[in-house]
Amino acid sequence: MANSSGQDIVSDLPQSIIEIILTKLPIRDAVRTSILSSRWRYKWATLTQLVFDDNCVSQFNDRTATENKLVKFITRFLFLHEGPIHKFTLSTYYLQSSPDIDQWLLFLSRKGIKELVLEVGEDEWFRAPSCLFACLKLTSLELLRCELDPPPEFRGFSCLKYLNLQQVLVAPEVIENLISGCPLLESLTLSYFDSLALTVRAPNLKYLKLEGEFKDICLEYTPLLVVISVAMYMTDDKTEHFEQSSGCNFDKFLGGVPCLEKLTGQIYFTKYMSIGYELGKVPLTYDHLKLIQLYQVSFEDMKEILVVLRLILSSPNLQELQISSSSNAIAASEASDLNFWETDCPTGFTLKKLKTVKMSDLSGVPHEMEFLKFLLKNSPVLEVMSILPGIYVSCGKLNVVIELLRFRRASAKAEIIFIRDQM
C-alpha cells in the first residue's frame, strides 16, 4: 500500500505498531499479513499471545475434517513460531482428548508460558498431561472440562496468581494441595464441582468464587480475602447433609476474613451458614465490608435470619445490602417466634453507614416485615430502600408490604421505592 508519493506506508510502520496490529487480529488473519510485504512476512511467528479457536479454520459438515485441519493449523503455527509464548488460549468444540494437545503443552512448557487457557470439546473430559505441571512459570491457569491428576513429584505452581477450574474432575486432596502449593495465588474460581469438601489455605488470596455441590467449606487461612461469591447447588439429599455438619459453619467460612469488602451468597448459602450457629458474641468485625448480597434467604427459618443479622451487626461500615427472599408464605406466616424482635433482637447499635437497601421477592410475611422495620429503625443515613414483591404475592400481602410507608425511620431522608413491575 503506497501513498501519492509512492511511499510504502504499511512496510514503513514502526515495529511496535506492527506488533500491536498483529495482537489485535484473529490469529488466522495475523498469519495472512505475510502477503502485505516482505517486512511483514513471518512477523506473526513472534507473537507472544496466541488464541486458537474454531474460527482459525474453515468449518466443514464433517467434524473429523474440521478437527484435522485445526490440528494441522496449530501444529504448523507452533512449529514456525520463534521466541517466547506468554499466553496460550485453546478454546474449541472440535478437539477432544488428543496426543496433539499433549505435544503442544510439552512445547509450551519449554517456551516459558505464563498464561494458559484450555477449553476443549463438550462430549468428553480432556485429561491434562503431566507436562502441564512442568509449566512452572505459569501466573494464570484456566481449565474447563478436564481431568486433573498431578504427578507425585509435583509441588505446586510457585508463580501462579490466578486459578480458574470449571467442570474439572479431581480428587479433593489434589485441589487442596494445588491451592496450598501456589503461595502467590490471588484469585481462585471453582465451578461445577460435585460433593466437594474443601479446605482453603492461601495466604495471598483476595478473590474467591465457588459454585457447585459443596459438602463443606473451610477457609482455614485466607487473611487477605476481599471478595467472596458462593453458589451452593444442592439436591434434597445433599441438603440433609447440612444438618449433620459438625461445628459452626459461619465460623469455618467467615471466621478468618477480616479484610472482606464484598460478600455474595447465592442459593443455600444462608442455609449452610446457619448450621451450628446461635446469635451471641460476634468474634470478628468486618470493618471493610461495604456490600452484602444474599439470595433466596428463607425468612421462615429463624437460624437463617440470625445469620443475616450477624453479618449486618459485624459490619460497621456496611453501605449497601441486597437480599432476595424465598420464604414459604404459609409456613412463614405461621411463625411462632415473632417475639424475637421484641425480646431477643440485639439493641443499642446503629447501622451508621448503610445507605442503600434492596429487597426482592418479598411475600410480606411477618419475619420479613419485622426485618424491614429493624433496618429502618437502625439506619440513620439510609437513603433508599427498594421493595420488589414476589410475583405470586396476593393483594392482602401487598397491603402489608405497603405498610412499610408507615414504619418509623431513623433517617428522615430515607425513600422507600415500591416496585410493582412484576405484578
Salt bridges, closest charged atoms under 4 A:
ASP29 OD1 - ARG32 NH1 3.32
GLU119 OE2 - ARG145 NH2 3.92
ASP123 OD2 - ARG63 NH1 3.40
GLU147 OE1 - ARG127 NH1 3.22
ASP149 OD2 - ARG127 NH2 3.37
GLU211 OE1 - LYS209 NZ 3.93
GLU213 OE1 - LYS238 NZ 3.52
ASP216 OD2 - LYS252 NZ 3.01
GLU220 OE2 - ARG201 NE 2.69
GLU243 OE2 - LYS271 NZ 2.94
ASP251 OD1 - ARG310 NH2 3.03
ASP301 OD2 - LYS271 NZ 3.91
GLU320 OE2 - LYS358 NZ 3.73
ASP337 OD1 - HIS367 NE2 2.83
GLU370 OE2 - LYS373 NZ 3.74
GLU403 OE2 - ARG406 NH1 2.10
